[in-house]
Amino acid sequence: MTSFVLDNITMRWCFEDTATAYSEAILQQMETGTQAIAPVLWLYEVGAVLAKEQRRSGLSAQEAAEFLEILTSFDIAIDRAGTDRILTDVHRLAVAYRLTGYDAAYLELALRMSLPLATLDADLREACRSAGGIAYSV
């Protein structure tokens, strides 16, 4: 059973100097087999951050591959159905709560699935609460 929507907090796990107590608690949840769900966008965000760090020489190809192996070992479901809502529900939420379309994709998924949203983004957490959703707490 899916227990929360996962945003790109996952990149905090790749770079130790950016980890927080919250991101580490989410990581522990994932390590114990908790299932999370993320929009398709999450895949692009992970790839973009890793590629950027590799181009800047902040991350080797081997380190990126090892991190991706760790991520794929977790039970993270990808919500492909959400792509049909990008120009409707996601856009509406972005406007209503003054979010980027990217952040609104996570909010839309959390609201549609009635799941808590795991994020470090304060504006997204507030939008989630304002929209009647639940910000995931550990």
N, C-alpha and C positions, 0 to 999 in steps of 0.2 A: 504494500500500500504506500502510495506517495505521501510524504509528510510535509513537504514545502516546495515552493518555487525558488530556484537557485539563480541568483544573478551572477554577474561576473566577479563576485567576491573571490571566486576560485583562483584568480591570478595572484591574490595575496599569498596563496600556498606556494606559488612558484618562487616568489622573491621574499626571502626571510625578513629582509629589512622593512617590508611593508605589512607584515603580519600583525594582526591585532588579537586581543583576547576573543573577540566575537568571531573573527575568521577562523581562528584555531578551534573554537568550539564547534563551528559548522564542519570543519575538517574531521574532527573526532566523530561527529554524527555519521559522516560519509564512510569513515573507516569501519564503523560498526555495522555497516550494511543498510543504513537508512536510504530509502529511495527519494530522490529529488526529481523535479521536472524543470526543464528550461525551454524557452522558445528557440527556434532555429537560429535566431540572431546570436545566441550565446556561442554557438560554434564559430561564427565569424569573428566575434569579439576575442575569443581565446586565440584563434589563429592570427588575428591582427596584432595583438599584444606580443605574442611570441615572435612573430616575424620582425616587428619593430625592434625588439630587444636583440634579436640575432643580427640585424643590420647595424645596430649601434655597438656590437661586440659585447653587449652586456650578458649574453647568453650563448653558449655554444650549441651547435646542432645536436650534440649528444645530450646536453642538459634539456633541450627542448623536447627531444624524443623521449627521454626518461619521464619528463613531466606529463607528456601526452599519454604515456603508458599508464601512469598513475591515474590520470583523469578517466581513461577508458576502463579502468578496473572498477570504478565506482558505479553504482546503480543510478545513472542519470538518464532519465527518459527525455527524449526530444519531442516537443509538441509541434508536429508538422501542421496540424489543423489551424493553428493560429495565423498562418500566412494569409488565409482567406479573410482575416479580420484587420489587416494592417491599414487599409484605406478607409475603414469604417470605425470599428470600436477602438482600435489603437489610436487612430488620429483624434477621435472624439475625446479620449482620455488625455492625450497630450495637450490639447487645447484647454480642456476643463481644468486640469491641474498644473498647467504651465510646465510640462515635462518635455524632454526630448522624445522623439518617436521611439528611440531605443528604450528609454526607461518605461515609457508607456506600454511597450510590448510585455515587459515583465509584470507590470501592474494588471494589464488585461488578463494575462494567464492566471495570475493569483485570484483575481475576482471570478473569472469564469469557472475555475476549478475549486473555488472556495477553500483555498490553501493559504497558509501564511507565506509571506514573502521574506526571504533571507537576503538582506542587503545592508550595506554600510552607508548607502546614500541617504542622507538626512531628508532631502526633499522628496525622495521616492517613498521613504518610510511614512512621512507626513501625508503624502498623497494617498497612500494605501489606507491609512487610518481614516482620512477624510472621505474616501470613497466607500467606506464600510468594510474594508478588508482588515487583515491582521498582519502586522509586522512580526516576523519570526523572532522570538527571543529565546535565548539559551540560558 
